Amino acid sequence: MSRLERAPTILGHPLVRHTEESGSDWLFMHSGDRDAYHPCFSERLLQEMRRGQEALRRRLAANADPQAGIHHLVLASEADVFNLGGDLALFATLIRAGNRGRLLEYARLCVEVAFNFHRLYEDRVHSIAVVQGDALGGGFESALCCHTIIAEEGSGMGFPEVLFDLFPGMGAYTFLTRRVTAKQAERMMLDARVYPVEELLAMGVVDHVVARGEGMQAARDLVRRQQRIGNAMRSMNAVRHACKPVSLDELLEVTTEWVDAAMRLNERALRTMERLIRAQQRRAHIRVA
């Protein structure tokens, strides 16, 4: 049994567990009181995720062994959904107040966290998303920024932003176009469909679909298999970036366009956003371990 180390947490925010034997970190979103939190990307959640990523970066930097193999960072959720996306209540408040600067700060934090999952400590880390329940908007983007996506049957993923006349701007285009064509990516970003994971598997968006309740075990099995080929996995990370690089500057440029588009939303769009906020709040249930 691997030793688990729990990082300090804030109610409703990530629980990071380090498994020393397998060389992996597991970051669980939405850990906490089900009556105090709904499963979206609040600023505090994003800040805790970034702190967890930086702690891993420092730990890996301290290991100067040139023979060190691959390290795994697993992103999962303790709610009954993976993540329902951006903090729409914050968006509506900032847009109505005309506070572009604060909205840009939030958006930049989102893409920094996404970039870290994809490029954390260069070639040393392979990131895995375990999707149990729906991943919508920014939740879908957070899965896409990981190298491998494991999804449970019955889950769905999609981008609802177009329902309030916005587009997904926290990495959707960058990461989707590394799995499907640009034309297909644009269609998915604008059709507001929630795609079943079985269809996403056939499209090449999702890597593995497993039975409901088996996502975590599938991730553990994958970590064990890839540990045996750690040198090859590190090389694949380097090759992937050389052939299809992901740049933080690109992500920041796109998210700046997203902020400008958000600031142009009219009252009708904001009321639609608020209906989706209420839908998010109704889904605030925490998974029982």
Order of alpha helices (4+ residues) and beta strands (2+ residues): beta-beta-beta-alpha-beta-alpha-alpha-beta-beta-alpha-beta-beta-alpha-alpha-beta-alpha-beta-alpha-alpha-alpha-alpha
